[in-house]
Amino acid sequence: MNQEELAEQVRMCAACPKMCRHVCPTFLAWRSDVPTPHGRALLLHYEACGDRPLDARSIEVLYECLECSNCLTLCKTGIDIATIVEVTRRRIVAEGRAPSEIVRLADLVRTHHNPYGEPHERRTDWLHVSPQEGRRVIYFTGCTSAYRHQEIARATVAVLSALGYAVVVTPDEWCCGSPLFRTGQEDTALEQARHNVTVLNGMDAEAIVVSCPGCYRVLKSDYSERGLELKVPVLHISEVLAEHAEHLPQASNLGAVTYHDPCHLARHMGVLDAPRTVIERVSTESLREMERHGDNAMCCGNGAGLRTLRPDRARTIGEARVQQALDVGAETLVTACPFCKDMLEDASGGRVRVIDLPELVADAIGGK
């Protein structure tokens, strides 16, 4: 998107009746028009017209966007504010004006190759894989599964192995770069990306499987957009499991089940049916859809740096999403994203069981 196109889209958004605010999760958290797509577009329009520069408060508002793209589902003219915000964040970073917490995030990834500041040499501490024959796939773990929700990583390897795959995991994996791309830190993101492409292309496998939708979007889309090509297909674990759905056993201990669509998986990459196919196969009850689901699913609140900068507001969004699950009588809330699980589990306060898709399948296989 060039500057002229960007300016035209900003003008159109700034002049709109702003109905998209009703699906914007930051409008829900702030109850203000400022941190909404329309509010952000106005700030950029004022800057373009020379009426108001991007001051510290404007930058704060631009970093309150979750980049979930839910506004795009309502926008009749197709104005992609999430991308416009991301492009603007790159400029803010280049000018040295990014929030200090965002700068620190990049420093952690640059030093430790993960945003949590954990020792890189402990990235595969969770791993217990017995060599086996079968179709070789690389499991790209992602930082959250490697360091915060290892139960997801172990379950992913377990279900892939049970389905006859020979799973390969490399300790040379670095952060995919998703939190950096989304917060405008392009240079550091590309350092991680180039390393990962070199490592992954040097491995012998027929596909790369990920359990994190952030990793999925970055490896499959962001890398190629920047001329970094992987030699084998990238698959989300839900797509692999859906291929084998007829071979999956049922789990009887789930109760009423609902599903939370991760933004990167559903809206950004169009994977809507595969997780539902798996859940419908494994669950003994029909899936109970929340009022907002599929393309219109509400963000969990844990994306694009918001939880780093405003954890209180992010949690408000997560709590609202949990309530939507409770409203349909769900006893188990399934998602397909370690990042979403982290937020929803924290926000649920034990009111609903939150589980990731490969955990759901691993439990079913174990029960059988």
ZATORBA-698535 format. One record per residue: residue number from 1; chain; x, y, z of N, C-alpha, C in turn. Coordinates in pm, whole numbers. Each point is the difference from the previous one (the first is absolute). Layout:
# ZATORBA-698535
(NUM, A, (X, Y, Z), (X, Y, Z), (X, Y, Z))
...
This chain:
# ZATORBA-698535
(1, A, (85, -119, 0), (-85, 119, 0), (89, 125, 0))
(2, A, (-9, 82, -107), (82, 122, -3), (-67, 111, 82))
(3, A, (72, 112, 16), (-48, 107, 86), (-129, 64, -52))
(4, A, (-13, 9, -131), (-121, 59, -58), (-122, -87, 28))
(5, A, (16, -132, -17), (-109, -93, 29), (-36, 4, 148))
(6, A, (103, 3, 83), (-21, 4, 144), (-78, 125, 39))
(7, A, (41, 115, -53), (-66, 127, 33), (-146, -1, -44))
(8, A, (-29, -58, -118), (-136, -6, -50), (-87, -88, 90))
(9, A, (53, -113, 43), (-76, -88, 88), (-26, 67, 134))
(10, A, (100, 71, 52), (-17, 71, 127), (-108, 106, -12))
(11, A, (-3, 73, -113), (-102, 102, -21), (-140, -61, 0))
(12, A, (-14, -112, -70), (-130, -66, -8), (-44, -49, 137))
(13, A, (93, -56, 76), (-34, -52, 132), (-37, 114, 95))
(14, A, (72, 109, -8), (-26, 114, 89), (-136, 62, -26))
(15, A, (-52, -14, -122), (-129, 60, -35), (-118, -96, 17))
(16, A, (26, -120, 50), (-101, -106, 9), (-86, 16, 125))
(17, A, (-123, -53, 0), (-84, 2, 121), (51, -89, 113))
(18, A, (110, -70, -19), (75, -77, 103), (-82, -110, 68))
(19, A, (-80, -72, -75), (-76, -110, 57), (90, -115, 46))
(20, A, (120, -7, -54), (90, -110, 35), (41, 4, 147))
(21, A, (-20, 114, 66), (39, 6, 141), (-77, -102, 85))
(22, A, (-116, -45, -49), (-81, -93, 78), (61, -140, 4))
(23, A, (94, -29, -88), (71, -129, 9), (144, 18, 41))
(24, A, (44, 123, 19), (140, 25, 38), (20, -33, 148))
(25, A, (90, -94, 32), (18, -36, 141), (56, 113, 86))
(26, A, (76, 92, -61), (52, 109, 82), (-109, 103, 31))
(27, A, (-101, 10, -85), (-115, 84, 35), (-71, -58, 122))
(28, A, (-12, -132, 4), (-61, -66, 114), (79, 28, 128))
(29, A, (132, -4, -10), (84, 16, 119), (9, 144, 48))
(30, A, (-2, 96, -94), (18, 141, 36), (-132, 76, 7))
(31, A, (-102, -47, -74), (-126, 71, -15), (23, 146, -43))
(32, A, (86, 11, -99), (36, 131, -56), (22, -17, -148))
(33, A, (-30, 104, -78), (23, -6, -145), (147, 15, -36))
(34, A, (82, 43, 94), (141, 26, -34), (73, -128, -42))
(35, A, (2, -104, 84), (70, -123, -42), (-91, -92, -81))
(36, A, (-50, 50, -112), (-81, -79, -94), (59, 20, -138))
(37, A, (-40, -79, -99), (52, 22, -136), (-20, 143, -47))
(38, A, (-119, 56, 23), (-28, 136, -43), (90, 100, 73))
(39, A, (17, -19, 131), (86, 89, 77), (144, -1, -48))
(40, A, (49, -118, -30), (139, -11, -48), (13, 62, -139))
(41, A, (-100, -21, -84), (4, 60, -134), (-2, 153, 9))
(42, A, (-78, 54, 92), (-3, 145, 17), (137, 56, 37))
(43, A, (68, -68, 90), (133, 46, 40), (95, 5, -120))
(44, A, (-6, -102, -83), (87, -5, -117), (-44, 103, -105))
(45, A, (-131, 22, -11), (-51, 101, -93), (43, 140, 44))
(46, A, (-10, 30, 129), (44, 130, 51), (149, 22, -26))
(47, A, (77, -107, 15), (144, 12, -26), (24, 30, -147))
(48, A, (-69, -73, -89), (18, 18, -144), (-39, 141, -44))
(49, A, (-102, 56, 66), (-46, 136, -34), (85, 108, 65))
(50, A, (92, -39, 87), (82, 97, 70), (-68, 65, 118))
(51, A, (-114, -55, 44), (-74, 59, 111), (53, -43, 137))
(52, A, (51, -123, 7), (51, -49, 127), (107, -106, -26))
(53, A, (119, 16, 53), (103, -102, -20), (-29, -123, 85))
(54, A, (68, -110, -31), (-13, -119, 83), (79, 23, 129))
(55, A, (-69, 50, 102), (65, 25, 128), (-2, -127, 85))
(56, A, (46, 12, 123), (11, -118, 87), (-135, -66, 23))
(57, A, (-107, 79, 16), (-132, -58, 22), (-49, -71, -125))
(58, A, (27, 55, -117), (-40, -64, -125), (68, -136, -15))
(59, A, (129, -3, 32), (74, -126, -8), (-57, -103, 97))
(60, A, (-36, 47, 118), (-62, -89, 98), (-127, -62, -56))
(61, A, (-83, 81, -64), (-125, -50, -59), (26, -100, -112))
(62, A, (100, 27, -83), (33, -90, -111), (52, -134, 52))
(63, A, (59, -1, 118), (47, -125, 59), (-106, -67, 88))
(64, A, (-119, 56, 2), (-112, -66, 68), (-83, -85, -94))
(65, A, (37, -4, -127), (-70, -84, -98), (48, -144, 11))
(66, A, (-94, -93, 3), (34, -142, 5), (31, -58, -137))
(67, A, (-21, 79, -106), (18, -47, -137), (-77, -128, -26))
(68, A, (-117, -11, 62), (-80, -122, -15), (-76, -3, -132))
(69, A, (-17, 117, -64), (-69, 13, -129), (-149, -28, 5))
(70, A, (-59, -2, 120), (-144, -20, 7), (-74, 116, -67))
(71, A, (58, 121, 6), (-62, 116, -66), (-12, -21, -151))
(72, A, (94, -72, -57), (0, -23, -144), (-119, -83, -44))
(73, A, (-51, -86, 90), (-115, -84, -36), (-127, 83, -17))
(74, A, (-4, 119, 61), (-118, 88, -11), (20, 111, -101))
(75, A, (123, 21, -45), (32, 116, -84), (-39, -27, -145))
(76, A, (-103, 70, -48), (-49, -22, -136), (102, 43, -106))
(77, A, (89, 91, 36), (101, 45, -97), (132, -73, 15))
(78, A, (7, -95, 94), (118, -84, 14), (125, 71, 47))
(79, A, (-16, 98, 89), (117, 73, 50), (64, -78, 113))
(80, A, (125, -34, -20), (72, -88, 93), (80, 83, 100))
(81, A, (-69, 45, 105), (64, 84, 100), (113, -74, 72))
(82, A, (-13, -131, 20), (105, -76, 69), (132, 11, -75))
(83, A, (-4, -14, -132), (122, 12, -80), (51, 144, 2))
(84, A, (-90, 96, -7), (41, 141, 4), (69, 30, 133))
(85, A, (-55, -51, 110), (62, 18, 131), (138, -65, 3))
(86, A, (10, -120, -55), (129, -71, 2), (105, 76, -81))
(87, A, (-37, 50, -116), (93, 79, -82), (44, 125, 75))
(88, A, (-94, 65, 68), (33, 120, 76), (91, -32, 118))
(89, A, (-23, -115, 63), (88, -42, 109), (144, -17, -48))
(90, A, (19, -50, -121), (136, -12, -54), (67, 137, -6))
(91, A, (-75, 99, -42), (55, 136, -6), (33, 52, 140))
(92, A, (-88, -27, 95), (23, 45, 137), (126, -66, 57))
(93, A, (18, -129, -27), (120, -70, 45), (124, 59, -66))
(94, A, (-6, 23, -132), (114, 55, -74), (39, 138, 52))
(95, A, (-97, 74, 49), (26, 134, 55), (46, -4, 145))
(96, A, (7, -121, 58), (44, -15, 139), (-103, 47, 101))
(97, A, (-130, -9, -34), (-103, 51, 89), (-96, -108, 49))
(98, A, (37, -126, -14), (-86, -108, 47), (-3, -3, 153))
(99, A, (-110, -46, 60), (-5, -13, 146), (116, -86, 52))
(100, A, (48, 33, 118), (118, -68, 55), (-23, -150, 16))
(101, A, (-125, -39, 33), (-29, -143, 16), (14, -75, -132))
(102, A, (-31, 67, -109), (12, -61, -132), (147, -11, -40))
(103, A, (77, 100, 32), (144, -6, -25), (63, -115, 78))
(104, A, (-43, -14, 125), (53, -109, 83), (-38, -136, -58))
(105, A, (-119, -12, -54), (-43, -124, -64), (98, -41, -110))
(106, A, (37, 97, -83), (95, -28, -108), (137, -38, 56))
(107, A, (41, 66, 107), (129, -32, 62), (2, -144, 52))
(108, A, (-111, -42, 61), (-9, -138, 50), (10, -101, -113))
(109, A, (-72, 27, -109), (3, -94, -114), (138, -1, -64))
(110, A, (60, 117, -12), (133, 8, -60), (103, -78, 84))
(111, A, (-12, 9, 130), (98, -63, 90), (-29, -148, 24))
(112, A, (-129, -32, 24), (-36, -136, 43), (-79, -78, -105))
(113, A, (-39, 65, -108), (-78, -62, -108), (-138, -45, 47))
(114, A, (-50, 65, 104), (-139, -16, 43), (-41, 125, 77))
(115, A, (-129, 35, 0), (-44, 124, 63), (-13, -8, 151))
(116, A, (25, -117, 57), (-14, -18, 144), (133, 16, 74))
(117, A, (109, 14, -74), (131, 15, 63), (53, -129, 61))
(118, A, (-57, -113, -42), (47, -130, 51), (128, -43, -72))
(119, A, (86, -78, 67), (123, -47, -66), (-32, -81, -125))
(120, A, (64, 35, -111), (-28, -71, -125), (31, -149, 11))
(121, A, (103, -34, 77), (39, -142, 10), (-106, -85, 70))
(122, A, (-100, 63, 59), (-107, -76, 67), (-126, -10, -88))
(123, A, (12, 38, -126), (-118, 3, -88), (-64, -137, -19))
(124, A, (79, -105, 4), (-55, -135, -22), (5, -85, 127))
(125, A, (-2, 63, 116), (0, -75, 126), (-121, -92, 12))
(126, A, (-109, 38, -64), (-125, -77, 8), (4, -127, -83))
(127, A, (98, -13, -88), (-3, -99, -108), (42, -139, 46))
(128, A, (-87, -96, -26), (33, -141, 22), (-56, -78, -119))
(129, A, (77, -5, -106), (-45, -66, -122), (83, -125, -24))
(130, A, (-69, -113, -15), (69, -124, -35), (6, -10, -152))
(131, A, (118, -29, -55), (10, -12, -147), (-99, -105, -52))
(132, A, (-68, 32, -110), (-92, -96, -59), (-5, 18, -151))
(133, A, (-48, -102, -66), (-15, 4, -144), (-129, 73, -36))
(134, A, (-6, 52, -121), (-122, 65, -46), (32, 122, -84))
(135, A, (-103, 69, -41), (17, 122, -79), (61, 108, 89))
(136, A, (114, 53, -40), (72, 95, 84), (-63, 139, -10))
(137, A, (-31, 56, 117), (-47, 138, 6), (81, 74, 105))
(138, A, (24, 127, -25), (66, 86, 98), (-108, 63, 86))
(139, A, (15, -9, 131), (-90, 74, 88), (71, 129, 41))
(140, A, (-52, 114, -49), (51, 131, 39), (-80, 39, 124))
(141, A, (64, -6, 115), (-70, 8, 129), (-61, 136, 27))
(142, A, (76, 107, -27), (-45, 133, 38), (37, 29, 145))
(143, A, (17, 126, 33), (53, 38, 131), (-95, -29, 115))
(144, A, (-130, 23, -19), (-94, -18, 111), (-12, -146, 38))
(145, A, (-6, -90, -97), (-5, -143, 31), (132, -48, 59))
(146, A, (111, 56, -47), (131, -44, 48), (27, 42, 144))
(147, A, (-47, 119, 38), (39, 56, 129), (-115, 21, 99))
(148, A, (-123, 11, -47), (-110, 31, 91), (-109, -107, 4))
(149, A, (-24, -67, -111), (-104, -103, -3), (56, -125, -67))
(150, A, (93, -63, 71), (67, -117, -56), (-95, -117, -17))
(151, A, (-111, 2, 73), (-99, -107, -17), (-54, -2, -142))
(152, A, (-4, 115, -66), (-46, 6, -139), (104, -63, -92))
(153, A, (126, 32, 25), (107, -57, -83), (5, -152, 15))
(154, A, (-9, -48, 123), (4, -145, 22), (-121, -69, -64))
(155, A, (-117, 63, 11), (-120, -59, -60), (10, -3, -152))
(156, A, (56, 106, -58), (14, 4, -146), (89, -112, -51))
(157, A, (113, -19, 66), (90, -109, -39), (-68, -135, 21))
(158, A, (-73, -14, 110), (-66, -127, 31), (-103, -37, -106))
(159, A, (-84, 97, -41), (-105, -33, -97), (59, -23, -139))
(160, A, (102, 76, -36), (65, -24, -130), (64, -138, -3))
(161, A, (65, -38, 110), (62, -132, 7), (-106, -110, -6))
(162, A, (-112, 21, 70), (-108, -99, 0), (-60, -18, -139))
(163, A, (7, 106, -80), (-54, -6, -136), (102, -55, -101))
(164, A, (117, -39, 49), (98, -66, -86), (107, 90, -59))
(165, A, (10, 123, 47), (104, 91, -50), (129, -16, 81))
(166, A, (110, 18, -68), (130, 9, 66), (27, 148, 24))
(167, A, (-5, 43, 125), (5, 141, 34), (145, 43, 28))
(168, A, (40, 108, -66), (134, 55, 18), (-13, 139, 62))
(169, A, (74, 24, 106), (3, 130, 66), (145, 45, 9))
(170, A, (25, 124, -40), (137, 49, 3), (22, 99, 114))
(171, A, (110, -13, 76), (32, 98, 104), (48, 133, -59))
(172, A, (22, 2, -132), (47, 123, -67), (-115, 91, -42))
(173, A, (-123, -38, 31), (-116, 86, -29), (12, 129, 81))
(174, A, (-27, 114, -66), (-8, 130, 68), (-145, 48, -6))
(175, A, (-30, 107, 73), (-131, 63, -8), (-35, 24, -147))
(176, A, (-123, -29, -37), (-40, 17, -140), (3, 147, -42))
(177, A, (-12, 91, 98), (0, 143, -30), (-136, 65, 8))
(178, A, (-105, -78, 28), (-135, 54, -1), (-17, 122, 91))
(179, A, (41, -5, 128), (-20, 119, 84), (78, 121, -48))
(180, A, (107, -25, -76), (81, 111, -53), (-62, 58, -126))
(181, A, (-43, -85, -92), (-68, 50, -120), (-122, 81, 38))
(182, A, (-79, -50, 95), (-125, 66, 38), (23, 132, 72))
(183, A, (113, 16, 67), (26, 124, 74), (93, 94, -76))
(184, A, (28, -32, -128), (75, 92, -85), (150, -15, 3))
(185, A, (51, -104, 63), (145, -16, 16), (54, -94, -108))
(186, A, (-5, 51, -121), (27, -78, -120), (143, -56, -4))
(187, A, (98, 81, 34), (139, -45, -14), (30, -119, 90))
(188, A, (-41, 8, 126), (25, -112, 91), (-81, -122, -41))
(189, A, (-122, 22, -48), (-83, -111, -48), (69, -72, -116))
(190, A, (58, 76, -91), (66, -60, -116), (125, -77, 39))
(191, A, (69, 43, 105), (115, -76, 49), (-44, -140, 42))
(192, A, (-111, -7, 74), (-52, -129, 43), (-49, -81, -120))
(193, A, (-66, 66, -92), (-58, -67, -116), (108, -64, -88))
(194, A, (103, 76, -30), (107, -54, -87), (65, -122, 63))
(195, A, (23, 7, 131), (58, -116, 70), (-93, -121, -11))
(196, A, (-128, 19, 27), (-94, -112, -4), (-11, -61, -139))
(197, A, (-3, 82, -102), (-10, -52, -136), (123, -85, -34))
(198, A, (117, 47, 39), (123, -76, -25), (-4, -135, 72))
(199, A, (-40, 1, 127), (-5, -123, 79), (-105, -96, -54))
(200, A, (-121, 49, -25), (-109, -87, -43), (24, -56, -140))
(201, A, (55, 82, -89), (27, -49, -136), (115, -101, -2))
(202, A, (77, -5, 106), (109, -97, 8), (-41, -133, 60))
(203, A, (-127, -13, 35), (-50, -123, 63), (-78, -84, -100))
(204, A, (2, -128, 23), (-68, -94, -90), (-138, -34, 56))
(205, A, (-103, 53, -62), (-138, -27, 43), (-94, 37, -114))
(206, A, (-125, -50, 10), (-98, 30, -106), (-88, 118, 33))
(207, A, (2, 46, 126), (-82, 114, 39), (49, 56, 132))
(208, A, (-39, 124, 27), (24, 64, 129), (-135, 15, 68))
(209, A, (-14, -52, 121), (-126, 7, 74), (18, 97, 116))
(210, A, (-97, 89, 20), (4, 95, 110), (-127, -13, 83))
(211, A, (9, 31, 129), (-120, 5, 83), (-40, 143, 32))
(212, A, (86, 96, -35), (-28, 141, 28), (-44, 72, -128))
(213, A, (-120, 59, -3), (-44, 73, -119), (88, 120, -35))
(214, A, (63, 61, 101), (95, 108, -29), (116, -51, -83))
(215, A, (55, -115, 41), (107, -64, -78), (-52, -38, -138))
(216, A, (-122, -51, -5), (-59, -44, -127), (-7, 116, -99))
(217, A, (-54, 112, 44), (-13, 116, -88), (137, 50, -45))
(218, A, (94, 7, 92), (132, 55, -32), (76, -92, -95))
(219, A, (7, -129, 33), (75, -93, -85), (-63, -14, -138))
(220, A, (-132, 3, -4), (-68, -24, -127), (-21, 126, -83))
(221, A, (-13, 115, 66), (-36, 122, -71), (107, 108, 10))
(222, A, (34, 41, 123), (96, 110, 17), (136, -31, -61))
(223, A, (48, -122, 18), (130, -35, -56), (-1, 13, -153))
(224, A, (-99, -61, -62), (-3, 1, -148), (-20, 141, -53))
(225, A, (-78, 83, 70), (-20, 138, -43), (132, 79, -1))
(226, A, (95, -47, 79), (130, 67, 8), (109, -76, -75))
(227, A, (-42, -91, -88), (94, -72, -85), (72, -114, 67))
(228, A, (-48, -44, 115), (61, -112, 73), (-88, -123, -19))
(229, A, (46, -93, -81), (-83, -114, -38), (41, -128, 72))
(230, A, (-96, -68, 58), (22, -131, 58), (-26, -106, -107))
(231, A, (78, -108, 4), (-6, -100, -107), (-116, -97, 13))
(232, A, (-58, -11, 119), (-109, -95, 21), (-122, 74, 54))
(233, A, (-119, -58, -12), (-123, 68, 46), (0, 21, 151))
(234, A, (-69, 105, 43), (-21, 28, 141), (-146, -32, 32))
(235, A, (-23, -82, 101), (-135, -44, 37), (-26, 32, 147))
(236, A, (-120, 45, 29), (-40, 11, 141), (-45, -137, 47))
(237, A, (23, -29, 127), (-33, -133, 53), (-147, -35, -23))
(238, A, (-88, 99, 0), (-142, -28, -23), (-22, -57, -140))
(239, A, (77, 47, -98), (-14, -51, -137), (44, -145, -9))
(240, A, (109, -34, 70), (49, -138, 1), (-102, -91, 69))
(241, A, (-50, 44, 115), (-96, -82, 74), (-130, -19, -78))
(242, A, (-43, 105, -70), (-123, -11, -79), (15, -104, -111))
(243, A, (119, -11, -57), (27, -101, -103), (-21, -141, 54))
(244, A, (27, -16, 129), (-8, -133, 62), (-120, -13, 93))
(245, A, (-98, 88, -15), (-111, 6, 95), (-70, -135, 17))
(246, A, (-17, -74, -109), (-74, -127, 9), (71, -103, 88))
(247, A, (130, 21, 25), (76, -95, 82), (10, 44, 146))
(248, A, (-59, 113, 34), (11, 52, 137), (-110, -58, 88))
(249, A, (33, -39, 124), (-103, -51, 92), (-77, 114, 65))
(250, A, (-110, -33, 64), (-79, 99, 71), (46, 12, 146))
(251, A, (-16, 120, 55), (27, 24, 141), (-133, 26, 69))
(252, A, (-22, -65, 114), (-132, 8, 65), (-4, 96, 119))
(253, A, (111, 65, 32), (6, 80, 122), (0, 150, -26))
(254, A, (-51, 41, -117), (10, 140, -38), (-119, 83, 44))
(255, A, (-117, -62, 12), (-122, 76, 24), (-34, 84, -122))
(256, A, (-68, 111, 22), (-34, 90, -110), (125, 74, -47))
(257, A, (21, 0, -132), (124, 53, -58), (-29, 118, -91))
(258, A, (83, 104, 11), (-1, 109, -97), (142, 22, -50))
(259, A, (11, 78, -108), (130, 21, -63), (28, 148, -20))
(260, A, (119, 43, 37), (45, 138, -21), (92, 4, -122))
(261, A, (-40, 76, -102), (82, 17, -121), (114, 98, 26))
(262, A, (126, -44, -10), (111, 95, 9), (0, 94, -123))
(263, A, (31, 126, 22), (-4, 98, -110), (92, -38, -114))
(264, A, (125, -36, 32), (96, -31, -106), (-43, -122, -80))
(265, A, (-64, -96, 65), (-39, -122, -69), (-127, 21, -82))
(266, A, (-99, 67, 57), (-130, 13, -66), (-3, 117, -98))
(267, A, (4, 122, 51), (-15, 116, -89), (121, 19, -91))
(268, A, (120, -18, 54), (118, 31, -80), (39, -112, -97))
(269, A, (-28, -125, 36), (44, -110, -84), (-115, -88, -50))
(270, A, (-122, 30, 40), (-117, -68, -55), (-22, -143, 44))
(271, A, (62, -43, 111), (-18, -137, 49), (-113, 2, 102))
(272, A, (-118, -37, -45), (-121, 2, 82), (-56, -140, 24))
(273, A, (0, -82, -102), (-69, -129, 7), (83, -110, 66))
(274, A, (131, -1, -21), (83, -110, 49), (-12, -22, 150))
(275, A, (13, 104, 83), (-14, -24, 145), (-137, -52, 37))
(276, A, (-103, 50, -65), (-137, -43, 29), (-21, -146, -40))
(277, A, (60, -40, -112), (-8, -140, -42), (57, -92, 107))
(278, A, (112, 39, 57), (67, -81, 103), (-85, -3, 127))
(279, A, (-49, 115, 43), (-79, 6, 123), (-127, -82, -13))
(280, A, (-68, 14, -113), (-124, -75, -22), (25, -151, 2))
(281, A, (117, -40, -47), (34, -143, 0), (32, -49, 142))
(282, A, (74, 79, 74), (49, -46, 131), (-104, 17, 109))
(283, A, (-81, 104, -7), (-99, 26, 104), (-124, -87, -18))
(284, A, (-57, -43, 111), (-124, -78, -5), (-122, 90, -10))
(285, A, (19, 130, 20), (-109, 97, -14), (26, 90, -119))
(286, A, (-105, 55, -57), (15, 94, -110), (68, 128, 48))
(287, A, (78, 58, -87), (70, 124, 32), (-100, 113, 21))
(288, A, (15, 74, 108), (-85, 116, 28), (76, 125, -43))
(289, A, (-44, 63, -106), (67, 118, -50), (-36, 122, 85))
(290, A, (100, 79, 35), (-25, 127, 65), (-67, 95, -99))
(291, A, (-64, 103, 53), (-67, 95, -89), (97, 58, -101))
(292, A, (122, 31, 45), (102, 50, -91), (99, -112, -28))
(293, A, (-3, -49, -122), (86, -111, -37), (39, 12, -147))
(294, A, (91, -85, -44), (45, 4, -139), (66, 132, -34))
(295, A, (-39, 59, -114), (57, 128, -42), (-28, 112, 100))
(296, A, (-107, -15, 76), (-39, 105, 94), (39, -33, 144))
(297, A, (87, -97, 19), (41, -37, 136), (73, 116, 67))
(298, A, (-24, 16, 128), (65, 106, 75), (141, -41, 38))
(299, A, (93, 93, -9), (140, -24, 39), (7, -31, 149))
(300, A, (99, -80, 40), (17, -33, 142), (64, 113, 78))
(301, A, (64, 96, -70), (64, 113, 67), (150, -13, 16))
(302, A, (59, -107, -53), (141, -29, 27), (90, 24, -121))
(303, A, (-38, 91, -90), (77, 14, -123), (66, 134, -18))
(304, A, (99, 3, -90), (60, 122, -55), (57, 94, 107))
(305, A, (40, -57, 114), (67, 80, 102), (-91, 61, 105))
(306, A, (-133, -15, -13), (-89, 66, 94), (19, -51, 143))
(307, A, (14, -132, 15), (15, -55, 136), (131, 45, 64))
(308, A, (101, 23, -83), (127, 51, 51), (-15, 142, 51))
(309, A, (-76, 81, -76), (-13, 142, 33), (-113, 28, 98))
(310, A, (-115, -65, -18), (-118, 28, 83), (-63, -132, 47))
(311, A, (65, -70, 90), (-52, -131, 43), (-140, 7, 61))
(312, A, (-33, 112, 64), (-133, 12, 60), (-109, 3, -107))
(313, A, (23, 78, -107), (-99, 8, -108), (-7, -132, -77))
(314, A, (115, -62, -20), (3, -128, -71), (-82, -104, 77))
(315, A, (15, 0, 131), (-74, -97, 82), (-151, 27, -6))
(316, A, (-38, 126, -6), (-142, 34, -13), (-59, -65, -125))
(317, A, (76, 5, -109), (-45, -61, -125), (-7, -152, 14))
(318, A, (102, -59, 63), (0, -145, 22), (-117, -45, 85))
(319, A, (-31, 77, 105), (-112, -35, 87), (-133, 7, -76))
(320, A, (-12, 98, -88), (-123, 11, -80), (-15, -120, -93))
(321, A, (110, -46, -55), (-6, -117, -89), (-37, -126, 78))
(322, A, (55, -15, 119), (-37, -114, 85), (-148, 4, 33))
(323, A, (-52, 118, 27), (-142, 13, 32), (-86, -43, -118))
(324, A, (45, 28, -122), (-74, -43, -118), (-7, -152, -9))
(325, A, (108, -67, 47), (-2, -147, 5), (-97, -50, 107))
(326, A, (1, 66, 114), (-92, -38, 108), (-145, 23, -39))
(327, A, (-24, 102, -81), (-136, 34, -42), (-65, -112, -81))
(328, A, (81, -85, -64), (-58, -113, -76), (8, -129, 80))
(329, A, (32, 13, 129), (2, -117, 88), (121, -90, -16))
(330, A, (110, 53, -52), (118, -82, -24), (66, -42, 130))
(331, A, (39, -125, 6), (82, -52, 109), (146, -12, -42))
(332, A, (21, -16, -131), (136, -5, -56), (9, 102, -113))
(333, A, (101, 84, 9), (28, 101, -103), (127, -42, -72))
(334, A, (-16, -39, -125), (113, -46, -81), (49, 115, -87))
(335, A, (130, 16, -8), (57, 92, -98), (108, -75, -77))
(336, A, (64, 67, -92), (105, -64, -80), (119, 94, -8))
(337, A, (35, 57, 117), (107, 99, 6), (54, 7, 143))
(338, A, (129, -24, 19), (59, 9, 134), (-16, 139, 62))
(339, A, (10, 104, -82), (-14, 137, 47), (-141, 24, 52))
(340, A, (-101, -47, -78), (-139, 14, 43), (-26, -80, 126))
(341, A, (54, -121, 8), (-21, -82, 120), (56, 72, 122))
(342, A, (117, 60, -15), (63, 70, 112), (-90, 110, 54))
(343, A, (-58, 78, -88), (-87, 110, 43), (-133, -52, 55))
(344, A, (-65, -90, -71), (-134, -46, 38), (4, -82, 129))
(345, A, (104, -78, 19), (14, -77, 123), (17, 93, 120))
(346, A, (81, 105, -20), (20, 98, 106), (-129, 76, 29))
(347, A, (-70, 39, -106), (-122, 81, 16), (-118, -81, 53))
(348, A, (3, -131, -18), (-115, -82, 39), (-13, -14, 151))
(349, A, (111, 7, 71), (-4, -18, 145), (-59, -133, 41))
(350, A, (18, -101, -83), (-51, -133, 31), (-147, -20, -30))
(351, A, (-66, 99, -61), (-144, -12, -28), (-30, -95, -115))
(352, A, (98, -22, -87), (-16, -92, -112), (136, -63, -27))
(353, A, (-2, -123, -42), (125, -67, -35), (47, 51, -135))
(354, A, (125, 47, -8), (56, 50, -125), (107, -99, -46))
(355, A, (-11, -45, -124), (90, -103, -50), (34, 28, -146))
(356, A, (121, -34, -41), (40, 19, -139), (-35, -125, -81))
(357, A, (-18, 18, -129), (-49, -109, -86), (85, -128, 9))
(358, A, (133, 6, -13), (76, -126, 12), (-11, -64, 136))
(359, A, (-19, 79, 106), (-24, -58, 133), (-130, -78, 1))
(360, A, (-102, 56, -63), (-130, -66, -10), (14, -137, -65))
(361, A, (73, -4, -111), (17, -126, -73), (89, -96, 78))
(362, A, (106, 51, 63), (89, -84, 78), (-75, -65, 116))
(363, A, (-89, 76, 64), (-81, -55, 108), (-90, -112, -51))
(364, A, (-59, 21, -118), (-88, -102, -57), (78, -127, -32))
(365, A, (117, 17, -59), (83, -115, -34), (45, -72, 127))
(366, A, (38, 77, 100), (42, -59, 128), (-112, -73, 69))
(367, A, (-121, 57, -7), (-117, -63, 60), (-35, -131, -66))
(368, A, (19, -3, -132), (-28, -123, -73), (97, -109, 39))
